Amino acid sequence: MKKSHLFKIFSKSWVSWVVSIYLLSIFLYTLSFCMSSGKNILLASNELGDFLAGVFSPLAFLFLFLGYRQQSLEIQKNTNELKEQKRQLLLQSQPSFHFKNFKGEALPFLDKTKISLSFQLSNSGPKCWNLFFTLALDKDYVGMLPQGTTDKEFIDNNYNLNHDFDFTYTSEYLNYEDGNPYIYLIINYFDLNNKLQIQSKKIFFKKTNSEYFVYSHNHVAQSLIY
């Protein structure tokens, strides 16, 4: 906001300086021409009009450019405000999920890793429909369907109403961050606008011994994807 205010002040100041310098240059040029030696003849009205039109046309184009630029900035501002209003309306129509009794582990299984997750899910926001979970190994969110209880037809607006989920997925590899493997838990659902939306949780597994990993509650990041 401060930068925008300073920019407006600068814009007004440089325009004023340009106009002042330009008019001063014309005045000095005209004054020097009048004081020059020789006979000075007053221009005819039509010639004087052409002269003034030519002299002030650069200023006319300057103010025309500034007018278009100001209009463009106003349109951009209105567009950004509409986008923000749309985003706020979208957020208001999204459920607010709460995970309880979250348990998870990643067990070595032959040359693969078996991921097991179980938790209870409740919702304190707007209702949603046709909810189902998928898993992804990276931020591209290419979801893979695990085995087990992965979907619910309807999630009501009731924080105290818990829905149980329990599923497993076997992967050939996992990605690591700071020495800890992680996966993305993808929540797919239809919101109040009957549009498919996605929320995700990045779940880290903390190594407790040489054989398995367990879910760490302190390493979860959640984001809303449109």
N, C-alpha and C positions, 0 to 999 in steps of 0.2 A: 504494500500500500504506500509506503514511504517512497520507494523507488518510482512508483507511478506518479506520485505528486511532484517529485523532483523532475521527472521527465516532462510533465506538463509545463512546469516553470521554465525549463530549458527551452522547450519548443516555442513558447511565447517569446522568450528573450531573443532567441536567434532570429526569429521572424521579424521582430521589431528592429533588430540591428541591421538585417539585410535591407528592409524597406527604408530605414533611415539613411543608410550609406548610399543606396541607389538614388533616392531623392536628392541627397546632398550632392552626389556626383552630377546629376542632371542640372541642379541649380548652379553649381560652379562652372559647368561647361557652358551653360546659357549666359552666365555673367561674363565669363571670359570672352565669349563670342560678341556680346554687346559692347564690351570695352576694347575690342580689337580695332585696329586702324581700318579705314575704308568706310564705305557708305553702307549703313544697315537699313534694310527695307523690311517693313512689316509684312508678314505673310498674309495672303488672302485667307478668308475664313475657311474655305475648303482645304487649302494647303495646311493651315494651322490645325485643322481637325485631323488630317492625316498624320501630321507630325506628333500630335499628342497621343493619337491612337498607337502609333509605333513606339512612342516612348513608354507608355504605361501598359502595353500588352504583356511584357514579361511579368509585371506585377499581377496582372489579371490571371495569367497561367499559374503563377505561384499560388495565389489564393484558391484557384480552382483545384489545384493538386492537393492543397491542405484540406479543402472541403471534402474531397473524395476520401482522403486518408482518414479524416475524423469520422466520416460516415462508416468506413470500413472497420474502424476500431469499435464503434458503437454496435455494429452488427455482430462483430466477434464477441463482444461483451455479452450481448443478449443471447447469443448462441451458447456461450459457456454457462450462463445462468439457467437456460433451459435444460442443458445437459445435467447440471447439478440437481435441478428439480426432479428430473427423470430418475437420476441415481438415488435420490432420497426416497422417492415413491417406490422404487424397486426394493430398497432396503427395508422399507416398512412392510412389504408384502412377503418377506422372507422369514422362515421359521428360525428360532433360536434354540439350537440343539445343546443338550447337556449330557455328558457321558458320566456314568457312575459305575463303580466296581469294575473298572477297566483292568483286564489282565491280558498279557500277551507274552509269547515266547517264540524264539526262532531256534529250532533244533536241527542239528546236522542229521541228514537222512541220506545215507549212501554218499553220492557225490552232489547232493542237492541240499536245500534248506527248507524245512517245513515250518511255515509260519502259522501260529494259532492265535486267534483273537477272540475274546469274549467280553461283553460289556452290556450295560443297560443304557437305553437311550430315552430321554424325555424331551419335551418341547415346551418352551414358555412363550413362543412367538405365534404368529399366524399358523393356521393349519396347513398341511401339505399332503399330497397324495402320491401313491405308487413309488414309495421310497425304496431304493435298493443300494447296496454297497458293492463297490469294486475296489481292487487294489492296483496300485501302480508302483513301478520301481524307480521312476524318475519324474522330473517336473513336467514332462510332456503330457502326463496324465492319460497315458494309454491304458485304459482300465482293463483288468483281467478279473473274471468272475470266480470268486472262491467257492468252496464247497461248504454247505451248511445252511444255517438260517441267515439269509442275507437280505430279505425284503419284508416290507410291511405295506399293506394296501392303503392304510390311513394312519396319520400321526396327528392326534388332536392337540389342542392348546391346553395342556395340563402338565405342569412341571412334576406333579406327584405320580403321574401315570408312566410307569417304566416299561419299556419294550426290550425283551431279551434278544440278543444276537450272539451267535457262536459259529465261527467258521474257520476253515483252514485253507492254506494255499501252499503249494510246493514250487519252489523256484530253483533254477540252476545257479543263480548268482544273486548277490545283493550289492547295492551301492553303499559306500561308506563316507562318513563325514566326521572328522576329528577322531577317527578310530572306531566310531560306532556305526553299525549298519542301520539303515532306515528304509521305510516304505511310506507310500502315501495311501491313506485311507480316504477313498472318494465316496462322498454322499451324493447320490443322484436322486432328484425328486421333482415333482411338479408343484409350483407355488400357487398362490391365490389367483394369479393371472393365467393359470393353466399353461405356464411355460416351463420347459425343462431347465432346471438350474443345478449347479454343482457347488458343493462345499468340500473342502479337503482338510485333512489333518496329516501333518508330517510326523510320523512316529519313529522315534529312535529306540533301539534296543541296546541296553547296557550289559556288557559282558560280566557275568558273575563268577564263572569258572571256565575251564577249558572246553566245556561241552555245550553250553547253551547260553542264550541271551534272554533277558527278561525286559519287559516294558518299563520305561522310566517316565514317571509323570512329569518330571521337570524339563522334559525335552519335547514339547508338543507345540507346533505352530499351526494356527488355523487361519484360513483365508476364504473369501467368497469369490467365486469365479462367475462371470456373466457370460 
